[in-house]
């Protein structure tokens, strides 16, 4: 499937304006929290001196390979979003904020929002059909900006 095929199929269960608005907030929030969970995984002492040597950064690299295979331009956008999230997590760590607890709180609230949006929509979340939609959701939230800016994906 192409990126456009994935986004079209994802969009089929995201037509209601309320659900769309909820997803534009909650999907990036969930992506941020998943990276927060991965960031919080303890690393060997030899790697802790390097701020971005962690499981979250590895997950971003692997995710970008997925997007790159589908759309180089979308991979750039997802890379920018990911870098912003990683920079925020790095700042949170530097400020000694409880990344795991904050991520857990946001994660729960965002998933409540997601399921409420799908209740309003009257359709099941796409990832029930295929787990790859968990990676397509964040790209879908960027696709409206790409369309507005005339960037092809």
GROMACS elastic network, one bead per residue, 0.5 to 0.9 nm:
[ bonds ]
;  ai    aj funct       b0    kb
    1     4     6  0.80154   500
    1     5     6  0.57579   500
    1     6     6  0.65938   500
    1    70     6  0.80076   500
    2     5     6  0.50314   500
    2     6     6  0.63327   500
    2     7     6  0.86509   500
    2    70     6  0.58180   500
    2    71     6  0.78655   500
    3     6     6  0.51184   500
    3     7     6  0.61219   500
    3     8     6  0.84869   500
    3    67     6  0.82495   500
    3    70     6  0.52515   500
    3    71     6  0.61975   500
    3    74     6  0.84153   500
    3   136     6  0.84661   500
    3   139     6  0.89219   500
    3   153     6  0.67880   500
    4     7     6  0.51133   500
    4     8     6  0.59681   500
    4     9     6  0.85169   500
    4    70     6  0.88202   500
    4   153     6  0.70700   500
    5     8     6  0.51572   500
    5     9     6  0.61549   500
    5    10     6  0.85209   500
    6     9     6  0.52508   500
    6    10     6  0.60619   500
    6    11     6  0.84428   500
    6   133     6  0.78669   500
    6   136     6  0.68800   500
    6   140     6  0.87888   500
    7    11     6  0.58548   500
    7    12     6  0.85788   500
    7   136     6  0.69069   500
    7   137     6  0.81588   500
    7   139     6  0.78289   500
    7   140     6  0.58751   500
    7   143     6  0.80307   500
    8    11     6  0.50024   500
    8    12     6  0.63008   500
    8   140     6  0.89589   500
    9    12     6  0.52499   500
    9    13     6  0.75726   500
    9   126     6  0.82567   500
   10    13     6  0.60791   500
   10    14     6  0.69375   500
   10   125     6  0.87308   500
   10   126     6  0.61289   500
   10   127     6  0.88822   500
   10   133     6  0.70941   500
   10   136     6  0.74338   500
   10   137     6  0.73428   500
   10   140     6  0.75805   500
   11    15     6  0.66219   500
   11   126     6  0.89399   500
   11   140     6  0.77029   500
   12    15     6  0.64365   500
   12   126     6  0.88774   500
   13    16     6  0.84726   500
   13   118     6  0.80639   500
   13   121     6  0.73481   500
   13   122     6  0.84482   500
   13   123     6  0.58634   500
   13   124     6  0.71990   500
   13   125     6  0.70238   500
   13   126     6  0.68421   500
   14    17     6  0.81026   500
   14    19     6  0.62802   500
   14    20     6  0.58848   500
   14    23     6  0.84194   500
   14   117     6  0.87466   500
   14   118     6  0.79373   500
   14   121     6  0.69686   500
   14   123     6  0.81868   500
   14   125     6  0.86905   500
   15    18     6  0.86464   500
   15    19     6  0.71905   500
   15    20     6  0.66794   500
   15   121     6  0.71311   500
   16    19     6  0.52319   500
   16    20     6  0.61192   500
   16    21     6  0.86671   500
   16   117     6  0.83733   500
   16   118     6  0.89120   500
   16   120     6  0.74824   500
   16   121     6  0.55439   500
   17    21     6  0.61143   500
   17    22     6  0.85511   500
   17   121     6  0.87428   500
   18    21     6  0.51862   500
   18    22     6  0.61614   500
   18    23     6  0.85807   500
   18   117     6  0.65975   500
   18   120     6  0.74212   500
   18   121     6  0.80111   500
   19    22     6  0.50737   500
   19    23     6  0.60747   500
   19    24     6  0.86160   500
   19   113     6  0.88534   500
   19   114     6  0.76832   500
   19   116     6  0.79516   500
   19   118     6  0.63771   500
   19   119     6  0.85943   500
   19   120     6  0.67103   500
   19   121     6  0.61851   500
   20    23     6  0.51245   500
   20    24     6  0.62015   500
   20    25     6  0.88888   500
   20   117     6  0.77377   500
   20   141     6  0.88403   500
   21    24     6  0.51931   500
   21    25     6  0.67131   500
   21    26     6  0.86811   500
   21   117     6  0.86033   500
   22    25     6  0.54444   500
   22    26     6  0.58645   500
   22    27     6  0.81331   500
   22   110     6  0.87090   500
   22   113     6  0.64467   500
   22   114     6  0.66134   500
   22   116     6  0.86105   500
   22   117     6  0.62278   500
   23    27     6  0.52678   500
   23    28     6  0.80453   500
   23   110     6  0.88783   500
   23   113     6  0.80060   500
   23   114     6  0.64063   500
   23   117     6  0.75037   500
   23   137     6  0.82729   500
   23   141     6  0.73528   500
   24    27     6  0.60765   500
   24    28     6  0.69700   500
   24    29     6  0.89188   500
   24   138     6  0.84356   500
   24   140     6  0.85812   500
   24   141     6  0.54112   500
   24   142     6  0.85238   500
   25    28     6  0.60355   500
   25    29     6  0.63408   500
   25    30     6  0.89066   500
   25   110     6  0.80942   500
   25   141     6  0.85118   500
   26    30     6  0.60170   500
   26    31     6  0.85235   500
   26   106     6  0.89941   500
   26   107     6  0.86781   500
   26   109     6  0.83981   500
   26   111     6  0.72043   500
   26   113     6  0.66823   500
   26   114     6  0.64835   500
   27    30     6  0.51364   500
   27    31     6  0.62241   500
   27    32     6  0.86222   500
   27   110     6  0.74591   500
   27   111     6  0.85916   500
   27   114     6  0.78225   500
   27   134     6  0.89181   500
   27   137     6  0.64344   500
   27   138     6  0.59308   500
   27   141     6  0.74127   500
   28    32     6  0.60817   500
   28    33     6  0.85844   500
   28    81     6  0.86487   500
   28   137     6  0.84296   500
   28   138     6  0.59963   500
   28   141     6  0.76602   500
   29    32     6  0.50514   500
   29    33     6  0.62146   500
   29    34     6  0.86758   500
   29   103     6  0.89640   500
   29   106     6  0.69906   500
   29   107     6  0.71715   500
   29   110     6  0.65149   500
   30    33     6  0.50151   500
   30    34     6  0.61052   500
   30    35     6  0.85426   500
   30   103     6  0.85248   500
   30   106     6  0.74212   500
   30   107     6  0.55612   500
   30   108     6  0.87562   500
   30   110     6  0.62620   500
   30   111     6  0.74779   500
   31    34     6  0.52307   500
   31    35     6  0.63239   500
   31    36     6  0.85676   500
   31    82     6  0.86223   500
   31    85     6  0.86157   500
   31   107     6  0.88115   500
   31   135     6  0.89168   500
   31   138     6  0.72714   500
   32    35     6  0.51906   500
   32    36     6  0.61314   500
   32    37     6  0.87731   500
   32    82     6  0.81125   500
   32    85     6  0.59547   500
   32    86     6  0.82923   500
   32    89     6  0.86476   500
   32   103     6  0.76790   500
   32   106     6  0.89463   500
   32   107     6  0.86407   500
   33    37     6  0.61263   500
   33    38     6  0.85231   500
   33    99     6  0.87342   500
   33   100     6  0.83927   500
   33   102     6  0.80869   500
   33   104     6  0.69746   500
   33   105     6  0.87976   500
   33   106     6  0.67490   500
   33   107     6  0.57894   500
   34    37     6  0.50541   500
   34    38     6  0.62675   500
   34    39     6  0.84754   500
   34    56     6  0.81731   500
   34   103     6  0.74261   500
   34   104     6  0.88952   500
   34   107     6  0.78236   500
   35    38     6  0.50107   500
   35    39     6  0.58905   500
   35    40     6  0.85467   500
   35    55     6  0.83068   500
   35    56     6  0.50845   500
   35    57     6  0.80853   500
   35    59     6  0.78399   500
   35    60     6  0.81937   500
   35    82     6  0.86840   500
   35    85     6  0.77231   500
   35    86     6  0.75577   500
   35    89     6  0.83161   500
   35   103     6  0.85616   500
   36    40     6  0.62074   500
   36    41     6  0.89756   500
   36    56     6  0.72298   500
   36    85     6  0.86616   500
   36    86     6  0.83779   500
   36    89     6  0.66891   500
   36    99     6  0.61162   500
   36   100     6  0.63998   500
   36   102     6  0.84141   500
   36   103     6  0.57203   500
   36   104     6  0.86468   500
   37    40     6  0.52527   500
   37    41     6  0.68889   500
   37    56     6  0.78579   500
   37    99     6  0.75818   500
   37   100     6  0.58039   500
   37   103     6  0.65814   500
   37   104     6  0.78487   500
   38    41     6  0.54597   500
   38    42     6  0.89951   500
   38    54     6  0.75848   500
   38    55     6  0.53344   500
   38    57     6  0.84498   500
   38    59     6  0.80354   500
   38   100     6  0.89428   500
   39    42     6  0.79861   500
   39    52     6  0.87451   500
   39    54     6  0.59911   500
   39    55     6  0.59065   500
   39    57     6  0.77784   500
   39    86     6  0.85425   500
   39    89     6  0.75992   500
   39    90     6  0.88776   500
   39    99     6  0.80539   500
   39   100     6  0.83875   500
   40    43     6  0.87042   500
   40    54     6  0.83875   500
   40    55     6  0.83522   500
   40    56     6  0.83945   500
   40    99     6  0.67241   500
   40   100     6  0.60605   500
   41    54     6  0.75723   500
   41    55     6  0.68923   500
   41    56     6  0.85806   500
   42    45     6  0.87894   500
   42    48     6  0.87740   500
   42    54     6  0.80945   500
   42    55     6  0.88225   500
   43    46     6  0.81855   500
   43    47     6  0.64533   500
   43    48     6  0.64423   500
   43    53     6  0.80665   500
   43    54     6  0.65236   500
   43    55     6  0.81593   500
   44    47     6  0.56102   500
   44    48     6  0.66862   500
   45    48     6  0.52386   500
   45    49     6  0.76644   500
   46    49     6  0.68323   500
   46    50     6  0.85651   500
   47    50     6  0.56940   500
   47    51     6  0.82343   500
   47    52     6  0.89835   500
   47    53     6  0.61034   500
   47    54     6  0.79571   500
   48    51     6  0.65515   500
   48    52     6  0.85542   500
   48    53     6  0.70050   500
   48    54     6  0.82356   500
   49    53     6  0.83225   500
   50    53     6  0.54732   500
   50    54     6  0.86345   500
   51    54     6  0.78041   500
   51    90     6  0.69626   500
   52    55     6  0.87361   500
   52    56     6  0.81619   500
   52    57     6  0.62454   500
   52    86     6  0.78708   500
   52    87     6  0.89143   500
   52    90     6  0.76473   500
   53    56     6  0.83365   500
   53    57     6  0.66883   500
   53    58     6  0.79596   500
   54    57     6  0.56076   500
   54    58     6  0.66037   500
   54    59     6  0.88958   500
   55    58     6  0.50045   500
   55    59     6  0.61147   500
   55    60     6  0.86338   500
   56    59     6  0.50447   500
   56    60     6  0.62496   500
   56    61     6  0.87520   500
   56    86     6  0.77541   500
   57    60     6  0.50386   500
   57    61     6  0.63268   500
   57    62     6  0.87268   500
   57    82     6  0.87726   500
   57    83     6  0.88885   500
   57    86     6  0.74291   500
   58    61     6  0.51523   500
   58    62     6  0.62945   500
   58    63     6  0.85591   500
   59    62     6  0.51069   500
   59    63     6  0.59680   500
   59    64     6  0.84793   500
   60    64     6  0.60242   500
   60    65     6  0.86580   500
   60    79     6  0.77211   500
   60    82     6  0.66259   500
   60    83     6  0.85231   500
   61    64     6  0.51322   500
   61    65     6  0.64797   500
   61    66     6  0.89843   500
   61    79     6  0.85675   500
   62    65     6  0.51866   500
   62    66     6  0.66995   500
   63    66     6  0.51093   500
   63    67     6  0.64749   500
   63    68     6  0.86112   500
   63    75     6  0.87918   500
   63    78     6  0.87617   500
   63    79     6  0.89666   500
   63   135     6  0.76207   500
   64    68     6  0.58495   500
   64    69     6  0.84833   500
   64    75     6  0.57490   500
   64    76     6  0.83228   500
   64    78     6  0.71495   500
   64    79     6  0.66102   500
   65    69     6  0.62188   500
   65    70     6  0.88164   500
   65    75     6  0.78686   500
   66    69     6  0.54222   500
   66    70     6  0.67835   500
   66    71     6  0.88788   500
   66    75     6  0.82113   500
   66   135     6  0.84312   500
   67    70     6  0.51518   500
   67    71     6  0.58320   500
   67    72     6  0.69471   500
   67    73     6  0.87705   500
   67    74     6  0.65034   500
   67    76     6  0.86731   500
   67    78     6  0.77303   500
   67   135     6  0.84709   500
   67   136     6  0.86927   500
   67   139     6  0.84930   500
   68    71     6  0.51490   500
   68    73     6  0.78391   500
   68    74     6  0.73437   500
   68    75     6  0.50502   500
   68    76     6  0.82176   500
   69    72     6  0.71383   500
   69    75     6  0.84981   500
   70    74     6  0.80106   500
   70    75     6  0.81583   500
   70   153     6  0.84942   500
   71    74     6  0.52450   500
   71    75     6  0.61409   500
   71    76     6  0.87913   500
   71   152     6  0.89842   500
   71   153     6  0.56737   500
   72    76     6  0.64170   500
   72    77     6  0.89589   500
   72   153     6  0.75343   500
   73    76     6  0.51864   500
   73    77     6  0.66609   500
   73    78     6  0.88013   500
   73   151     6  0.77755   500
   73   152     6  0.72232   500
   73   153     6  0.57397   500
   74    77     6  0.50715   500
   74    78     6  0.60571   500
   74    79     6  0.83018   500
   74   139     6  0.69499   500
   74   142     6  0.81530   500
   74   143     6  0.82047   500
   74   146     6  0.85206   500
   74   152     6  0.84705   500
   74   153     6  0.58604   500
   75    78     6  0.50554   500
   75    79     6  0.58295   500
   75    80     6  0.85329   500
   75   139     6  0.86605   500
   76    80     6  0.62343   500
   76    81     6  0.86963   500
   77    80     6  0.51099   500
   77    81     6  0.62549   500
   77    82     6  0.85254   500
   77   139     6  0.81142   500
   77   142     6  0.73652   500
   77   146     6  0.88416   500
   78    81     6  0.50353   500
   78    82     6  0.59792   500
   78    83     6  0.84954   500
   78   138     6  0.76890   500
   78   139     6  0.67091   500
   78   142     6  0.79713   500
   79    82     6  0.50160   500
   79    83     6  0.60347   500
   79    84     6  0.85732   500
   80    83     6  0.51267   500
   80    84     6  0.62320   500
   80    85     6  0.86727   500
   81    84     6  0.52376   500
   81    85     6  0.63415   500
   81    86     6  0.87333   500
   82    85     6  0.50708   500
   82    86     6  0.61093   500
   82    87     6  0.85351   500
   83    86     6  0.50073   500
   83    87     6  0.60272   500
   83    88     6  0.85518   500
   84    87     6  0.51171   500
   84    88     6  0.62462   500
   84    89     6  0.86865   500
   85    88     6  0.51192   500
   85    89     6  0.62458   500
   85    90     6  0.86188   500
   86    89     6  0.50267   500
   86    90     6  0.60955   500
   86    91     6  0.86122   500
   87    91     6  0.62064   500
   87    92     6  0.85638   500
   88    91     6  0.50563   500
   88    92     6  0.61128   500
   88    93     6  0.85863   500
   89    93     6  0.61037   500
   89    94     6  0.85272   500
   89    99     6  0.73243   500
   90    93     6  0.50739   500
   90    94     6  0.61758   500
   90    95     6  0.86155   500
   91    95     6  0.61366   500
   91    96     6  0.85678   500
   91    97     6  0.87655   500
   92    95     6  0.50367   500
   92    96     6  0.61964   500
   92    97     6  0.52500   500
   92    98     6  0.77722   500
   92    99     6  0.67941   500
   93    97     6  0.58671   500
   93    98     6  0.77044   500
   93    99     6  0.70107   500
   94    97     6  0.76712   500
   96    99     6  0.82841   500
   97   100     6  0.88542   500
   97   101     6  0.88589   500
   97   102     6  0.81355   500
   98   101     6  0.54611   500
   98   102     6  0.61114   500
   98   103     6  0.84419   500
   99   102     6  0.52122   500
   99   103     6  0.58533   500
   99   104     6  0.84191   500
  100   103     6  0.51383   500
  100   104     6  0.60752   500
  100   105     6  0.86907   500
  101   104     6  0.50872   500
  101   105     6  0.62621   500
  101   106     6  0.87085   500
  102   105     6  0.52337   500
  102   106     6  0.62570   500
  102   107     6  0.84327   500
  103   106     6  0.52508   500
  103   107     6  0.58374   500
  103   108     6  0.85921   500
  104   108     6  0.62278   500
  104   109     6  0.86850   500
  105   108     6  0.54326   500
  105   109     6  0.63739   500
  105   110     6  0.86018   500
  106   109     6  0.51753   500
  106   110     6  0.58956   500
  106   111     6  0.84957   500
  107   110     6  0.51921   500
  107   111     6  0.61517   500
  107   112     6  0.85867   500
  108   111     6  0.52987   500
  108   112     6  0.62241   500
  108   113     6  0.86656   500
  109   112     6  0.51103   500
  109   113     6  0.62598   500
  109   114     6  0.86909   500
  110   114     6  0.61491   500
  110   115     6  0.87296   500
  111   115     6  0.61299   500
  111   116     6  0.83712   500
  112   115     6  0.53233   500
  112   116     6  0.60938   500
  112   117     6  0.85563   500
  113   116     6  0.50549   500
  113   117     6  0.60821   500
  113   118     6  0.86727   500
  114   117     6  0.50681   500
  114   118     6  0.63445   500
  114   119     6  0.86702   500
  114   125     6  0.83240   500
  115   118     6  0.50278   500
  115   119     6  0.61285   500
  115   120     6  0.86396   500
  115   124     6  0.85212   500
  115   125     6  0.77818   500
  116   120     6  0.62891   500
  116   121     6  0.85313   500
  117   120     6  0.51117   500
  117   121     6  0.60827   500
  117   122     6  0.85088   500
  118   122     6  0.57763   500
  118   123     6  0.56534   500
  118   124     6  0.61458   500
  118   125     6  0.65189   500
  119   122     6  0.50382   500
  119   123     6  0.68925   500
  119   124     6  0.79573   500
  120   123     6  0.82074   500
  121   124     6  0.83528   500
  123   126     6  0.86065   500
  124   127     6  0.84511   500
  124   128     6  0.70924   500
  124   129     6  0.88014   500
  125   128     6  0.59024   500
  125   129     6  0.79612   500
  125   133     6  0.89108   500
  126   129     6  0.55857   500
  126   130     6  0.67324   500
  126   131     6  0.80171   500
  126   133     6  0.60687   500
  126   134     6  0.81363   500
  126   137     6  0.88002   500
  127   132     6  0.67914   500
  127   134     6  0.59217   500
  127   137     6  0.89922   500
  128   131     6  0.67626   500
  128   133     6  0.85565   500
  129   132     6  0.89302   500
  129   133     6  0.81966   500
  130   133     6  0.59204   500
  130   134     6  0.82358   500
  131   134     6  0.56769   500
  131   135     6  0.79039   500
  132   135     6  0.54404   500
  132   136     6  0.65273   500
  132   137     6  0.89396   500
  133   137     6  0.58983   500
  133   138     6  0.89863   500
  134   137     6  0.55756   500
  134   138     6  0.76754   500
  135   138     6  0.62623   500
  135   139     6  0.72219   500
  136   139     6  0.51844   500
  136   140     6  0.60623   500
  136   141     6  0.87627   500
  137   140     6  0.50033   500
  137   141     6  0.64192   500
  137   142     6  0.89259   500
  138   141     6  0.51406   500
  138   142     6  0.66715   500
  138   143     6  0.88651   500
  139   142     6  0.50910   500
  139   143     6  0.61474   500
  140   144     6  0.73443   500
  141   144     6  0.65475   500
  141   145     6  0.79716   500
  142   145     6  0.54052   500
  142   146     6  0.63896   500
  142   147     6  0.88350   500
  143   147     6  0.61375   500
  143   148     6  0.85585   500
  143   151     6  0.89063   500
  143   153     6  0.80962   500
  144   147     6  0.51086   500
  144   148     6  0.61731   500
  144   149     6  0.86476   500
  145   149     6  0.61025   500
  145   150     6  0.83800   500
  145   151     6  0.83059   500
  146   149     6  0.51579   500
  146   150     6  0.58780   500
  146   152     6  0.67917   500
  146   153     6  0.76995   500
  147   151     6  0.60357   500
  147   152     6  0.72902   500
  147   153     6  0.89446   500
  148   151     6  0.77646   500
  149   152     6  0.89646   500
